[in-house]
């Protein structure tokens, strides 16, 4: 799943997706160990999706903390603060 698609999701949707992807990764690993997995690339794609979801959740947490401290929202995303 692409970052553009993930950014449109709410925090609860991302949390749910993270759980689903982790479960999917677990299933893929068992299939690979049993020799049933045809496309090993699926494991890498799933891990990449998990990393993207975790990155977005950390960005959101960081953004919330920054806003609570009263810093400009651009400070967190690399924007210029003049």
C-alpha positions in Angstrom: 0.0 0.0 0.0 1.3 3.4 -0.9 1.9 6.3 1.5 -0.6 8.4 -0.3 -3.3 5.8 0.4 -2.2 5.4 4.0 -2.2 9.1 4.8 -5.9 9.2 4.0 -6.7 6.7 6.8 -7.6 7.5 10.4 -5.4 6.4 13.3 -7.8 3.6 14.2 -7.8 2.4 10.6 -4.0 2.4 10.6 -3.9 0.5 13.9 -6.3 -2.1 12.5 -4.3 -2.4 9.3 -1.1 -2.8 11.3 -2.6 -5.8 13.1 -3.8 -7.3 9.9 -0.5 -6.9 8.2 1.5 -8.4 11.1 -0.9 -11.4 11.1 -0.4 -11.7 7.3 3.4 -11.6 7.8 3.1 -14.4 10.4 1.1 -16.6 8.0 3.6 -15.9 5.1 6.5 -16.9 7.3 4.9 -20.2 8.2 4.1 -20.9 4.6 7.7 -20.1 3.6 9.0 -22.5 6.3 6.6 -25.2 5.1 7.6 -24.7 1.5 4.1 -23.6 0.4 4.9 -20.0 -0.4 5.2 -19.4 -4.2 6.2 -15.7 -4.1 8.7 -14.9 -1.4 8.5 -11.2 -2.4 5.2 -11.0 -0.6 7.1 -11.1 2.7 9.1 -8.0 1.7 6.0 -6.2 0.5 4.2 -6.9 3.8 7.2 -5.8 5.9 7.4 -2.6 3.8 3.7 -1.9 4.5 4.2 -2.4 8.2 7.1 0.0 8.2 5.1 2.6 6.4 2.2 2.3 8.9 4.6 2.6 11.8 6.3 5.6 10.2 2.9 7.4 9.8 1.9 6.6 13.4 5.2 8.0 14.7 4.8 11.1 12.5 1.3 11.6 14.0 2.5 11.2 17.6 5.4 13.6 16.9 3.0 16.1 15.3 0.6 16.0 18.2 3.4 16.5 20.7 4.7 19.5 18.7 1.3 21.1 18.5 0.8 20.6 22.2 4.1 22.4 22.9 2.9 25.3 20.8 5.6 24.9 18.1 4.6 25.7 14.5 3.3 22.6 12.7 5.8 23.1 9.9 8.7 22.5 12.3 7.9 18.8 12.5 7.7 18.2 8.7 10.8 20.1 7.8 9.0 23.3 6.9 10.6 26.7 7.4 9.7 28.6 10.4 10.4 32.3 10.1 
